[in-house]
Amino acid sequence: MKAIVDLFSTDYGLFSITVIVFVIAMGYWFYRFFVKKMEESEREVGRIER
């Protein structure tokens, strides 16, 4: 319980939450970015082979 209190009530706890949320959001953004680029690449390869 002390860990939860420290996580939400101290400056280093709040910074940790901020970093965790930022890394998760960045991972989601990179996932969408790379999936989009792979789909574009597949469309380009399809045009070249035809």
C-alpha positions in Angstrom: 0.0 0.0 0.0 2.9 2.4 0.8 4.2 1.9 -2.8 0.8 3.0 -4.3 0.8 6.0 -2.0 4.3 6.9 -3.0 3.5 6.4 -6.7 0.7 8.9 -6.7 1.9 11.4 -4.1 5.6 12.0 -4.7 7.3 13.8 -7.5 9.4 10.7 -8.5 6.2 8.6 -8.5 4.3 11.0 -10.7 7.3 11.2 -13.0 7.4 7.4 -13.2 3.7 7.3 -14.2 4.3 10.0 -16.8 7.2 8.1 -18.3 5.2 4.8 -18.3 2.2 6.5 -20.1 4.6 8.2 -22.5 6.3 4.9 -23.4 3.0 3.1 -23.9 1.7 5.9 -26.2 5.0 6.0 -28.1 4.8 2.2 -28.6 1.2 2.5 -29.9 2.3 5.4 -32.3 5.2 3.4 -33.6 3.0 0.3 -34.1 0.5 2.3 -36.2 3.3 4.1 -38.1 5.1 0.8 -39.1 1.8 -1.0 -40.0 0.9 2.0 -42.2 4.3 1.9 -43.9 4.2 -1.8 -44.5 0.7 -1.5 -46.1 2.0 1.3 -48.3 5.0 -0.9 -49.3 2.8 -3.8 -50.1 0.7 -1.6 -52.4 3.8 -0.3 -54.1 5.2 -3.8 -54.7 1.8 -4.9 -56.1 2.0 -2.0 -58.6 5.5 -2.9 -59.7 4.9 -6.6 -60.2 1.9 -6.1 -62.5 
